[in-house]
Amino acid sequence: MTKYQLAKLILMAGGVESRKRVQKTVHLLQAAGCPLEMDFRLHLFGPYSKDLASLLDRLASNGVVHETEDGKQYNYVFSEKMRESLESFEATPAGEAAKAEMEKYQPLLGTLCEPRPRVLELASTIAFFYQRCRSWAEATAATADYKDESTDSPEITAARKLAETVVASSDR
């Protein structure tokens, strides 16, 4: 994932609430086929990328995104002072291509900004297991076991539906 891709994602989302949401959103966008090329490992709260966390920290320390803390979580918004740099890059041939690639995923990004964090976490975890076993039933059962949830709980049901929607969008 490039600095541009992460900054553009945060800009297109209108800001992202919590580091966990950034992690799960990027994981699900990647599962949908967005070429972000991050390496995710299963963590306590679902798929996690150390490289993504580091990139997010660098963007915040360089002023590309503003990081605010509300006591419980860190939130991110695109820095308006960086808009000119972003637009200059997007005016180049490479920037035009990068912009077009990211904007293909804007409708899905909007969908991923809606669920409660727990559902997004479960959906990302289901997608993680699905990528390994290629069975929705097995991925859901593995997630329920890993997260100590019932396979028919409302949150698991909503998360599976979201994960299936995300992965199906990669076939389009």
N, C-alpha and C positions, 0 to 999 in steps of 0.2 A: 504494500500500500504506500502510495506516495503522500507527501505533505499536501499536495494539491487535492488528491482524492478525499482525504480526511477533512480538510478545510471546506471543500465543496459540499461534502455530505452534511456537515454541521450547518453551513449556510442554507442548503436546500431544505433542511429540517426546521429551520427557523430557531435553531438552538436545540441542545439535547440535555435532558435532565438526568444526571448521574453517570458515573463512569461505567456502571453495570449496563445501563441502556446503550452506551456507545459500544461496549464489547458485544452485546447480544445482537444489536442492529447490524454491526459490521459482519458478524458471523452469519447471520441470516441472509444478508445481501450477497455474501460470497456463496452461500448455499444456493442462491437463486441464479448464480452465474456471473455476478458482477466480478470482474477480474481484479480483486483486491490483494490476492496472494499473501494472505496472512496465515501463519501457522497457529492453530488453536489446540489447546490441550484441555482435557476435562478437569475442572476445578470445582471447588465447593459450590459455587454459584453457577455452574454450567461452563460452557466453553469460554476459555480465557486465552488471550494472546499477550504475552509479555512485550512483544515488539509493538503491538498496538498501544499498550499502556505507555511505553516509552515515547512513541511518536506523539501521542496526545500531550504528554508532559512537555515535549520539545515545542510543540505548537503554542502551548500556553506560555512557556517561558520566553518565547520569541515574540509574543504579542499578536500572533496570527489569530488566536482565539482567546476570549476572555474566560477565565475560570473563576467561578464564585463558589463559596462554600456557605451552605445554609445551616450548618451545624450537624447535619446527618449525611449530606452527600455533596459532591462537587457537580456543578452545572456548567455547561459550555455554550457560548454564543460566538458567532463569527465577529471578528474585530472590523468595524467599519473603516478604520484607517488603512486596512489591508485590501479593501475593495479595489482600489486602483491597480494594485499589483496583480490581483487576481484577473481583473479585466484585461490588463496588458498581456498577461500570459495567454488568456483565452482568445486574444486577437491573432496569435501566431498559429501556423498550421498544426503544430503539435498540441497547442492549447485548445484549438477548435475540436480536434479529435477527442481529446480527454474530456472536454465539456460534453460533447455529444454522447460519449460512452456513459458518463455519470448520469446525465439527464434521462437516459432510458430507464433508469431505476427510480426516478422520482415518484411515480405512483405507488410503487411498492414501499418506498421509504415512508410515504404518508401513512400507509397501512401499518407499518412497524412502529410509528410514533404513537399509535392509539392505545394499545393494550397496557394493562397494569404491568408494572415491572415483573411481578411473579409469573404472569402468563408468558411474557416475553422470555424470561429465563427458562421456563419449562419448554417453550417452543424451540428455543435454541438448542436445548439439551436433547430433545426428541430428534431434531434435525441432525445433530452430532451423531447420535446412535444410528439413525437411519442411513447416514452416509457410510457406515461401517457394515450394517447387516442387510440393507435394502428391503426391510420388512417393517411396515408401519406398526403392526401389532407388536413385534419384538422391540422396536425402538421405544414404543410407548411403555411397554412393560419394564424395560431396562431403566427408563427415566423414572417411572413410578417407584421402582425399587431403590434407585439411587437417591431420589428426593424424598423418600418415605411418604409417598402419596398413594391414594387408591387409583387404579387404572381407570375408574369410571367417575372420578371426582370432576366437578364442573371446571376446575382450573386445568386439569390434564386434558379434558375434552376440548376446551377452547384452544389450548396450546397445540394439540395435535392438528386441529383444523387449520390453525395458522401455519404450522410447519408444513403441512401438506400443500397449502396454497403457495407458500414460498418456493418449495422445491418444484412444484408443478410449473411455476413461472419460468424456471430455467429451461423448460422444454419448448418454450415459445420462440 
